[in-house]
Amino acid sequence: MNPRIINVKPNEDYTLLLSFENGEQKLFDVKPYLDKGIFRELKDESLFKTVRPFLGSIQWKNGQDLCPDTLYLDSK
């Protein structure tokens, strides 16, 4: 099992700075998701900034979320 997220900071360029429980920090690019389904709403910068840690992963105000394993494995 990959480490879970304890903190998230949204950036202006639709990336997220993720802090993991193992002390690592990684950058996740949300841009590839912004033209897919419910993630289209996140093009609204004010909604994008509502992201918060949630049960070891992240979640936005309108319920969008991503798998914590995807966030860990696909971030740099």
Backbone bond lengths (Angstrom), bond angles and torsions (degrees), N, CA, C in turn:
res aa  C-N    CA-C-N  psi(-1)  N-CA   C-N-CA  omega(-1)  CA-C   N-CA-C  phi
1 M - - - 1.457 - - 1.527 108.68 -
2 N 1.308 115.87 134.96 1.460 121.55 179.33 1.528 110.75 -78.58
3 P 1.338 117.05 156.98 1.466 119.92 178.88 1.530 111.70 -62.64
4 R 1.295 115.27 150.90 1.466 121.84 -178.41 1.521 110.56 -96.44
5 I 1.317 114.46 161.46 1.469 122.01 -176.50 1.520 110.28 -84.87
6 I 1.329 115.23 135.75 1.467 120.09 176.35 1.524 111.53 -114.53
7 N 1.346 117.32 -16.96 1.459 120.26 178.38 1.526 109.30 -154.72
8 V 1.325 115.98 150.11 1.467 121.85 178.31 1.521 109.21 -142.58
9 K 1.326 115.45 138.18 1.467 121.37 177.44 1.528 108.03 -127.48
10 P 1.353 117.54 118.35 1.462 120.05 177.46 1.530 110.39 -76.92
11 N 1.324 116.22 141.13 1.458 122.37 178.39 1.531 110.47 -111.14
12 E 1.317 116.13 160.00 1.469 122.62 -177.63 1.528 113.14 -59.24
13 D 1.328 118.00 -27.90 1.469 121.69 -175.08 1.536 112.76 -93.45
14 Y 1.312 117.53 23.08 1.466 123.47 179.86 1.531 112.32 61.47
15 T 1.321 114.95 36.91 1.454 120.73 169.00 1.521 107.32 -114.59
16 L 1.321 115.52 163.16 1.456 121.98 179.12 1.522 108.65 -124.99
17 L 1.309 116.51 131.37 1.455 121.22 171.21 1.522 106.25 -90.01
18 L 1.324 115.92 114.17 1.457 122.06 -175.76 1.519 110.52 -105.12
19 S 1.317 116.60 134.23 1.462 122.50 173.57 1.521 107.41 -110.20
20 F 1.331 115.51 126.96 1.456 121.59 -176.84 1.523 111.03 -104.32
21 E 1.319 115.62 158.88 1.460 121.67 -176.67 1.523 113.32 -62.92
22 N 1.332 117.85 -17.78 1.469 121.29 179.11 1.532 112.11 -89.56
23 G 1.330 117.08 5.61 1.460 121.93 178.73 1.520 114.90 93.25
24 E 1.326 117.63 -9.04 1.467 120.28 178.96 1.521 111.18 -73.73
25 Q 1.328 115.27 149.98 1.460 122.22 170.35 1.518 107.08 -124.06
26 K 1.321 115.82 133.99 1.459 121.61 -179.02 1.516 109.67 -137.90
27 L 1.338 114.65 159.86 1.455 121.95 179.26 1.526 108.85 -109.08
28 F 1.338 116.46 126.79 1.460 122.01 178.89 1.518 108.80 -114.15
29 D 1.328 116.52 129.33 1.463 122.79 -179.73 1.524 109.72 -92.58
30 V 1.331 116.96 116.48 1.462 121.84 -178.73 1.531 111.39 -87.83
31 K 1.323 118.69 -15.26 1.470 122.01 -175.04 1.533 114.64 -49.92
32 P 1.342 120.25 -41.50 1.470 119.06 179.77 1.532 114.14 -62.57
33 Y 1.312 117.95 -17.26 1.466 122.14 -178.67 1.532 112.74 -93.83
34 L 1.318 118.34 -13.18 1.462 122.05 -169.32 1.529 114.46 -69.98
35 D 1.314 118.51 -10.57 1.464 121.16 177.11 1.520 111.85 -108.89
36 K 1.334 116.44 17.88 1.469 121.19 -176.44 1.525 110.98 -120.68
37 G 1.316 115.49 122.93 1.457 122.87 171.30 1.519 115.67 43.30
38 I 1.327 114.75 -131.30 1.461 121.86 -176.21 1.529 112.92 -64.62
39 F 1.331 117.44 -19.70 1.463 120.94 -179.87 1.526 112.46 -70.24
40 R 1.342 117.96 -16.31 1.479 120.68 176.92 1.528 111.46 -56.36
41 E 1.329 116.23 -34.08 1.466 120.37 179.99 1.524 111.96 -59.68
42 L 1.329 117.09 -25.83 1.458 120.85 -176.25 1.523 113.05 -73.56
43 K 1.339 117.47 -6.28 1.467 120.43 173.20 1.526 110.30 -63.83
44 D 1.334 115.74 -24.40 1.470 121.52 174.22 1.532 106.55 -72.04
45 E 1.325 115.49 110.44 1.466 120.75 -173.79 1.530 112.55 -56.94
46 S 1.330 116.83 -37.28 1.467 118.66 -179.27 1.527 110.83 -66.05
47 L 1.326 118.00 -35.61 1.465 121.00 176.51 1.529 110.25 -73.19
48 F 1.325 117.41 -39.49 1.470 120.59 178.68 1.528 110.90 -56.67
49 K 1.315 116.07 -36.89 1.465 120.85 -177.25 1.529 113.66 -74.77
50 T 1.335 118.40 -3.91 1.464 120.59 -179.74 1.529 112.63 -84.16
51 V 1.317 118.12 3.08 1.464 121.53 -177.33 1.528 110.86 -61.66
52 R 1.333 115.21 139.66 1.461 122.50 -179.29 1.525 109.22 -142.71
53 P 1.336 117.22 155.45 1.471 119.05 171.44 1.533 108.91 -63.20
54 F 1.320 116.39 143.97 1.462 120.65 -179.21 1.527 109.22 -153.31
55 L 1.315 117.03 111.67 1.468 123.47 175.73 1.528 112.80 50.67
56 G 1.320 116.80 44.18 1.457 121.31 177.82 1.511 114.62 85.33
57 S 1.315 116.40 -2.98 1.464 121.84 177.61 1.527 107.80 -126.53
58 I 1.331 116.20 -147.19 1.467 121.06 176.28 1.520 109.01 -134.28
59 Q 1.334 115.35 159.93 1.454 120.15 176.80 1.521 108.74 -153.00
60 W 1.338 115.48 144.00 1.459 121.48 174.60 1.518 110.19 -97.54
61 K 1.312 115.75 166.28 1.464 123.54 -175.86 1.531 112.85 -53.12
62 N 1.331 117.80 -38.27 1.464 120.63 -177.73 1.522 113.43 -89.71
63 G 1.344 117.35 10.29 1.455 121.05 173.05 1.515 116.32 98.72
64 Q 1.329 118.34 -5.47 1.463 119.23 177.08 1.522 108.82 -62.80
65 D 1.321 114.57 140.64 1.455 119.23 176.64 1.526 108.88 -150.35
66 L 1.316 115.66 167.92 1.455 122.00 178.41 1.523 108.56 -133.35
67 C 1.311 115.54 150.32 1.459 121.58 178.99 1.532 109.54 -62.26
68 P 1.331 118.36 132.64 1.461 119.70 -179.86 1.524 112.85 -61.15
69 D 1.330 118.17 -30.87 1.461 120.57 177.52 1.525 110.81 -68.06
70 T 1.322 117.24 -41.02 1.468 121.14 175.81 1.521 110.10 -60.31
71 L 1.314 116.40 -44.61 1.461 120.35 -179.15 1.523 111.19 -61.45
72 Y 1.312 117.11 -40.29 1.470 119.86 -179.26 1.526 111.77 -73.29
73 L 1.315 116.49 -48.21 1.465 121.15 -174.23 1.529 113.54 -72.48
74 D 1.337 117.47 -31.57 1.467 120.88 -175.61 1.522 113.61 -98.62
75 S 1.311 118.20 4.27 1.465 120.08 177.83 1.515 109.39 -98.27
76 K 1.324 114.73 160.34 1.477 120.46 -176.70 1.502 110.63 -117.21
